[in-house]
Amino acid sequence: MKQITKSAVLIATASAVVFGVVTPLTASATATAAPLKWTECEGEGLDPRQECAALSVPMDYADPGGPRIDIAVSRIPAEKPSARRGTLLMIAGGPGGDSLGDPSGIGQKLPQSVRDAYDLIGFAPRGNAPSTPVNCEVGEEDLARTSLRPWPAPDGSVTGNMATAQRISDACARNGGELMKHISTLNNARDIDRIRAALGERKLSAWGVSYGTYVGSAYAELFPHRTDRIVLDSSDNPDPVRAERAWLEAYEAGVEDNFPEFAKWASRPGNPYRLADTAAEVRPLFLRLAARLDHEPIPWPGANPAELNGNILRQAMLDSFYDPDDYPSLAKLMLAARKGEVPPAPPAPPESVLQNYTAVGAATICNDGAWPRSAAVYEKGVAESRAKFPLTAGMPRNAMVCAAWPREPKEAPLRVTGRGPSNVLLVQNARDVATPLSGALKLREAFGRRAVMVTVNSTGHGSYLDNGNACGDATVSRFLATGKRPDQDTYCP
């Protein structure tokens, strides 16, 4: 499961060809939907204009007359009715994040021309509270970041990771309920088309970020004739053979792309958190410190787990690389650890949020594609990864919960193709720890003539109106407001 972003915790045709298999979409594009009943939203800090509603959709699209679930939807209407073009659906990352608060949040950073033209729409994907929720009720130790990310033992052993996968999988099978079987990227895309129909829109524009780019790609593939203007920001590698295993492995490249930027910052004169005199010294310093903590962890009361070990430090590195503004948190942790100390334990999201996030993430990833079940596969991958990419210590090729998932996927993984209108704009930072440029280029290739890509010379996860730059922001805003894209792939220095 990907980073729990700040926004997450505080984030058809009658058939479609998917991986060479005809996937029925009954009760999806052809279904009629009752208009949404908008009411006041619950929660704090929301724009008073934001409205909320619940949409009923089939739990199982193969059984449209069967049990139903609710999808929570939010809206801020277009600010200039005479300029209104339609709706802009914001699709959050994760899996496990939601965009319910985004019309009031990042949506208000959109330029006036975009806010005039679109109703801003957010939603909580199936399984995410306050939509009909799921919960695996896993143990507290398995909610730790270093359990949800498969960091191997200091010697590279995956035995503990396989045991964790089995524990979480058993908890999900025992407590997750029937809905766990029907949470997937393709079903998220089908739910989006139900949202479109309930909004009374013939076509839908969308802005997907991180895992949201995978959902947005699925929607563009399953319902190409329902798409208007599609922005995919910080894109996943859409490898249809390895599905979400590809994004986990992407951390190898992502960390290598980002560490030099951290090293330059951490060696800058005048930096109150300076770690070394030169950038070249920061990498070996980090590796030595992580290795020492592997064997000599420091007690850390209030943290989960209650110690600072090598993998906790490595996970802190990953977390800080999502946004360069978070570099000080990693540097402060390293400075303390070098003295045998720890800072105050970082605050954790509420357990209910972590439980829900964990359940949705596990269901999505494991239902989207099959993972190997043999420990030997992961042992081999971890050993190779540790040798080539010591900063990530083998984690990106290790076993997650899907290695013990009790069910095979019901559908073949999404295969993105170039079939459909040329209305997709990809925006991508050059240095992104979670969705590196190398993976985004794979999605660009898969879309072919349908897409144009803007590469931004920036660092961090999330480009448009986030960690990107003025050139990239202007390019995306112009596309949303006017439909004009660059004539070809372009670079924003």
C-alpha positions, 0 to 999 in steps of 0.5 A: 500500500502506498503512502497515506498522504496528508489528504488521506488521513487528515487521502461504458460500453457494454463490454471492454477488452481487458488483457485480451478478456472481454469483461462484462460491464452490466449495470454500469454504463447502461444503467440509469441512476437516481439523482443524488440528494445533496445534504450538508457535509459532516466534518470540520474545516470544510468549505460551507459550499461543499455538499455531500450525498450517498450513491447506491451501487451494486456490490458485485457488478456481475450480479447487479440485482444483488446486495448494494453498497453506498459510495459517499460523494461530495461537491462544490458547484461551479462558481460561474454557471454561465462558464460551466463545462461539467464536472471535475472528479478528483481521484485520490491516491492509496489505495485507501485514500479518499477525495471527499474533502478535496473540493474544499481543500486542494480544489480551492487551489485550482485557478478561477478559470477551472473553478468557474468551469467545473463542479468539483467532485470528491468521493470515498472509493468502495470500502473507504469510510464513510462509504460502506466500510471494510475492516480486517481488525488486524493486530496493532503490530501489523498496523506499523508502517514497517509491517505494511511495507515489507521490510525484510529482516536485517539479514535479508530473511523474508520469513517474518514477512511471510508470517505477517502476510498470513496474519493479515490475510487471515484477519481479512478473511475472518473479519472483512466480510463479503465486500472485501471480495469486490474491491478492485481498481476495475470496480472503482472505475465502474463506480465512477461511471455510476457517479457520472450518471447520477450527476447527470453528466454525459462525460466526465473530466478527472484529475487522478493522483498517484494510485488515482492515476491507475483508477483514472486509466481504468476509467479511460480504458473501460469508458473511453467515450465517457471521458472529457479531459483527463489529468493523470498526476504522478503516474503508476507503472501500469504493467498488466503482468505484475499489476501493483507489484510494479509500483512496489518495486518502483521504490528502488528507482524512486529512492535513487532518484531522490536521495541526491536531492536530500544529500545536497540539502543535508550538506548545505552550509547554514542548514540547522539540520546539516548532517555532513560537510559534503553531499557525497558523505550523506549516503554512506552515513545513512547506510552505516546508521541504518546498519547499526540500528539493525543490530542496536535498536534504540527504545522509542516509547510511544512508537509502533514498534516501540524502538528505532531500528534500521527499518524504521529509519529506512521507512522514515526516509521513504516518508520524507522523500514524498515532499522535500519540506519533510527532509528536516524530519529525517535529518532530525531523526538521524541526528538523534540516532547518531547520539543514541537518542530519539525524538518524541514519537510521531503522532499516528492516525487514529486506529480506525483510519489505519484499519480501514486504510489497511483493509481497502489497500489489501483488498485492492492490491490483492484482488487486482492481480495474483502475487507469487506464494512461494517464499523462494521467489521473494528470497531471490528478489530481496537478495538481488534488490539488496545488492543493487539498491542498498538504500531500500534493503530489499523491501521493494521486491518482498512479500506483502499480504497478497502472498497469502491472500485466500482468493485468486483475482476475479478479473485479469489486471487492467491493460491500458491501451491507445484505444479512445479519444486523445484527451489525456494529459500526464504531468510528472515530476522528474524525481518522485519516490513513489511513482518515479519517472521511469514508471510514468513513461510506461503509462505514457507509452501504453496510452500512445496517441491518446496522451501527451506528457509534461515532465516537470523538473521538480522533486516530490510526489504529486506535481500539479499544485503541489511539488511541481512548478509554475510551468507544469501548473500552467500547462495543466490548468490551461488544459482543464480550462480550455482543452489545449494541450502541448502538441507533443511531450514537453519538459518544464525546467 
